[in-house]
Each structure stands twice: as C-alpha cells, then as structure tokens.
Amino acid sequence: MQAWQVHENGEPSEVMRLQEVDRPTPGDGQILLTVRAANINFPDALLCRGQYQVRPPLPFTPGVEICGETEDGRRVIANPVLPFGGFAEYAVADAAAVLPAPDALDDAEAAALHIGYQTGWFGLHRRAGLEAGETLLVHAAAGGVGSAAVQLGKAAGATVIGVVGGAGKAAVARELGCDVVIDRHAQDVVAAVKEATGGRGVDVVYDPVGGDAYTQSTKVVAFEGRIVVVGFAGGSIPSPALNHALVKNYSILGLHWGLYNTKNPKLVQHCHEQLTALAARGAIKPLVSERVPLSGAAAAVQRVADGVTTGRVAVVPGNGASA
C-alpha cells in the first residue's frame, strides 16, 4: 500500500515521504481500516517536528483523525494508532474506540468531526458551562479548531465573536455564523470586543492560540467569565498572572480532550451522540476547505502548519488501495 512516512523530524514538507510499505497488521483489540478520508490537524505537524506530547518511533505515518471503512463495510470515524496513521491507504485503530460516521456528513466532513468538535463540545459545555444568551469569544475562528467552536457556540444559543487574521479569514468566519468578526491585523482586538459588548466583556473565551491572544482574553473576560485554554498554535505558552484572575474573578480552564479517552470514555461516546444529532439537523457541518489526493498530503500538512488554511483540509486517498 502507499503511505506517507516520517524517517526524521523536521518540517512536514521536508520529512514526509510517500512510500510503498506493507499493509499494517492489527494487534490485539485493533482493527484494520481502509482510509476513506483523513483530516489534517495541527498535531500532525507537531508529530513531524517531534514536538508533540506523543513521539512515535521512527519511521511512522502521521494522520490522527480519519473516516474509514471496516472489513465488513461499516463507515466509521477513528483516531488511528500510531505508527500506522491516517495518511495512507490503510490504518489501524483500537476497535473499542471507533465511532459510527454520521450519515449526514460525507467522508471528508466525517473525518473532520471528531477531534475539533469533541474538543469544542467538552471545552464549551463540560468545562465552561456555556449557556444560551452568553457571549463567546473564539480566537482563530476561521481555523479548524476555531470553526468548530463557532458552530457549537451558535448551536448552544450564544452570541459569538470571532477573532481572525486577515480579510479572507474574516469572510469565512462570517459564513460560519459569527455575530461579530474582528480582524486582528486591522483592528485593536481588546477595543473591538469592548465596543461589541458595551464594555461588559465576554462570558467565555475559547483559545487555541495562546501568546498575545491569551493576554487579550484576560482584558476582555467578564465578571465570572471563563477562559478555556485549548492549545498554543501561536507558539508561545503564556504564564497567567493569577492575581489578575483573582481581582477580576474569572476562571482559567485547561482542556486536554485526549484524557477523556482514558479517564471517562463514556463521555466521549455521549459527546459523539450529541454531535451526530447536531449534524443531522444541520446545526454543525465541518468546513472542509480543501480535499487533496494522497499525493498532496505533505504539502497540505505544511500549509496547515504555516497557518494559511481555513477550516479543515482533508486527504482523500481514493481507495484504489494496493496491497
């Protein structure tokens, strides 16, 4: 079969190589899946660079989120078990962790439903307790993680303010349903949020960026507001001033979605049922901005790493799978 392999750490476009390799053999409790579509996540770039919290042995195939097909023809979504990731014609997954792909979504959309939307659902509902009528601020609102949070926030009945970088991404954020869009390249984020909220600030902040975005969040979070720390795509990990959290009376909430897979997997199943229902009524639908063939995976992962994409980019092998 064909698979992208990383033999040394570095930038995705430099270290990912498309090769003919043996089809993987599942271990105990695992199943082999034909890859119908693989969604690109920022962690795929971190895996290539050797900067992710999981460091699979070299060589490995990246691709942490797929829509696949079982040997008996079921369409499922899964997080492949590394080193046999999703940027290949076949991948391996834990049988107990695969979930049915929603009928309302095509393969690329289904592949993009899992990590970003589960993270958004747990962050907004389980951690922050977002309520209808509250105001939600989403950083990087046109990106893969942010776009999911925007849709979930709107589905929950919140007013959503999206922060983006550039006019093109601003247009995407508006299409996603943001009530207010702030272009950080052209506007003062703090001033714009205060103007949009009448000086009150926002109830919940969803931050997958870190760095300056986190600092801005602390200046616009309302009384008893909640800042959900999801990641550090901006490359800088902030050091929060806890005296500031005390004086303004806000909460800083960490979210590592992957922990729920081991700590409370029933919640993951429950979340998937909620997401499937939302997809069925059209309340959420992953924004897949590009569908690329397997041969284009390395360049696409690099574009995601460089922050120049919107929504999700999916790799679609075509399933002319060879042995």
N, C-alpha and C positions, 0 to 999 in steps of 0.2 A: 504494500500500500504506500501511498505518498503521505509524508508527514513533515512538518517543519520541526527542525531540531536545533537546540542551542548547545554548542560544544564549549563555549567560553562566554563569560559575562561581558556585557557591553551594550551599546545602543541596539535596539531591535533590528534596524535596517542593516546593521553590520554583522550581527552574530546569528541571526536566524537563517537556516539553510534548508531548502526544500529537498528532501531525500527519499529514496526508496528504502523502506525498512520493513521488517517483519510485522505482521499484524499482532497486536498485543494479546497476551493470554491472561484472562481474568484470574485473580486469586480467589481464595475462599470468600464467599459473600459478595463477590463482584460480578458484573455483567459486561459483556461487550456490546457497544452501541455503534451503529452506523451514524456518522455525523451528518445531520441534515442542514444545520447552520450552527456557527459558533460566534458568540458575541464577544467583541473586544472590550476588555476592561483595563483601566489604568494599572491594576496589579500585574497584568501580563507584561507591561513594560518594566515594572519593578523586578519581576522574576528574571527577565532577560539581563537586567543590570546587576542582579544579585543583591538587590536592596529590599526584597520583600521579607516578611517575617518567616515565611516558609522558603527554604532553599533546597529544592530537589537536587539529587545528584546529577551531574552532567554525564552524558547529554540527556536533555529532556525536551518534551514537546509542550510549549505553553498553550493557553486556552482554558480558562477556568469556568466557562459557562456555555452550555450547548443545548440545542434541541436535537435529540437523537431518536433513533428507531431501534427497538429491541428486536431480537431474533424472531419473536412471534408477531412482529408488526405493530406493536404499540408505539405511539408517538409520545415522547417524554421529554422533560427538561431535567438537567443534571449538572452537577459540578464534577467534572472528571477528576479521577485520582491521578495526581502526578506521580511518575514522569509521563504518563500517557494522556496528555492534554488534548484539547479540542481542535487545534489547528492541524487536522489530519483527517483521513477518510474514516478512521475508526478510533474510538476512545474507550476507556474503561471507567466505570463508575461503581460506587457502592450500591448494591441492589436495594437496600433498605432506604436509601436517600433519594431515589428518583421519584419525580412527581409527574402526574399526567399533564401533558401540554394542553392549555386551554383551546377549545375548538374555535373560539372567536379570533384567534391570532394565527397568522401564518408562521412558517418555521423561523424566520429571522426575528419576528416580533416575539415569538415564544422564547427564543434563546435569550432575548434581552429582558425578559420579565423577572428573572429570578433574583440576582444579587442586588441590583439597583433598587428594585421595587420592594424587596424584602427589607433592605436597609432603610428605605424611606418609611415603610409601614412601621417597623419597630422603632425607628427614631422619632417619628411624629406621634404615634399612638402609644406604644409601650413605654417609651422613655419620657417624652414631653407632654403626653396627655392633651394633645391639640384638640380644641373644642370648636364647634361651629360658631362663627361670629368673631373668632380671634383673628389676629393678623400674623401672618407667617412671612418671614424674610428668607429667601433662598439664594445663597451665593452660587455662582457658576450655573445659573438657572437654565442655560441652553445646553449644558453638557449632559453626559449620560446619567450621572447620579442626580444632578440637579433637576433635570427634566422630569424624572420620576417623582421627586418630591413636590414639584409644582403640581403635577396632575393629582397626586394623592392629597395635597393640601386643598385643592379645589373640590375634590370629591368629598372631603370632610366638611365643607362649608366655610372654609377660611378665606379671608382676603389675602391674596398672595402678591408679595413684592419680589420681583426677580432682579438680581444684580448680574450683569453680563459684561463682557469685554469686547465692544465693537458693535457697529450698526447692524451687521449681518446677524450676529447672535441676538441682538435686541429684537429683530423681526421674528426670529424663531421663538423667543420667549413669549412674545405676544400671541403667536399662533398656539402655543402650548396652553394659554389661558391666564397668564399673569395679568393681574389687575393694574399693576404699576410696573414699569420696566425702567431700570436705572443703568445707564452705560457708564461704567467706572472710568472709561477712557475720556469721557466728555463731561462728566458730572462729578460733583462732590457727593460721595455716597451718603455720608452722615447727614449733610444738609438736606439732601433729596428725600431721605427716609423720614426725617423730622417734619419736612413740609407735607409729605404724603399722609402722615399720621397725626397731623395737627399738634406736633410736639410731644405726643404721648409715647411714641416708640412702638416696638413690635413685641408681641407676646412670645413668639417662638422664632429662633434663628436656626436654620439648617446650614451647617458649614462644612463642606468637604474640601475647603481650600487652605485654611489656616493663615498664618502670617498676618499681613495687613487686614485681610478680611475679618479675622478674629478680633483684631483691635477695633475695627469699625463696629462690629457686633456689640461689643461692650458699651459703646457710646450710644447705641440706639435701642438697646433692650429695655423693655418697660418694667415697671414695678411687678415683681413676682414673675418676670419673664424667664424663659428657659433657652439656653444656648446648647444645641446638640452638636458635639464635635464628632464628625464622621471621618475625616481624613485630612491629609496635608498635601493636596495636589499642587499647592503653590511652592512646596519645597521647604518651607520654614515652619518649624514647630513652635508655637507661641508658649510663653511662660506666663500663665494668668496671674494677675495681681489679685490675690484673694481678699485683700482689704476692700478692693473695689466691688467685688461681688457681695461683700458684707454690707457696705454702705448703700448700694443700690438695691439690695435684696433680690438678686437673681440667682438662678441655678446654672451650673456648668455640668452638662451631662455627656459622658463618654458613650460611644456606641461601637462595639465590635460585633457585627452581626454573626460572624462565624462561630462565636462562642455558643450561640443558641443551638447549633447543630449537635453539640456535645452536652451542654448543660440542660437544655429543655427542648428536644427535637419536636415534641408535640406542638409547641408554639409555632414552629416553622411550618408544620402541616396546616395548622389553623390559619396562619397568615396566607398560605397559598390558596386556601379555600376562599378567603376574603378577596384576594387579588383576582382569582378566577371569576368570582361573581361580579366584581367591578369591571373586568374586561368584557364579560358577557353583556352588560348593559351599556357598554361604550364609555364608561366613566374614565377608564385609563386605556391607553394604547401606546406601547413603546414607539418613540420616534426613531425609526431606522433611516438615517440619512444616506447611508451607502450600503450596497450589497456587493461585495467583491468576490471574485473566484479564489480558490485556494492559492493559486499562484501569486495573488496580490496581498497575501496576509502580512508579510513582513513590512511592506511599505505602509499598510494600513495601521498596523500596531505603532509604527513610528509616528504617524500623523496624530494618533490618539495621545501618544507620549508627549508630543510637541504642543498639545492643546489647541490644535487648529480645526478640530472637528466639532460638529454639533450632534446632539442626540447620541444615537448608537451606530456603530459600524459593525456589520455582520459579515463573516466569512462563510460563503456558501460553496461547499466542495463540489456539488453537482452530482455526487453519488454515482459516478461512473467508477465505483470503487474497484481497485485492483487488489489482488491478494498480496 
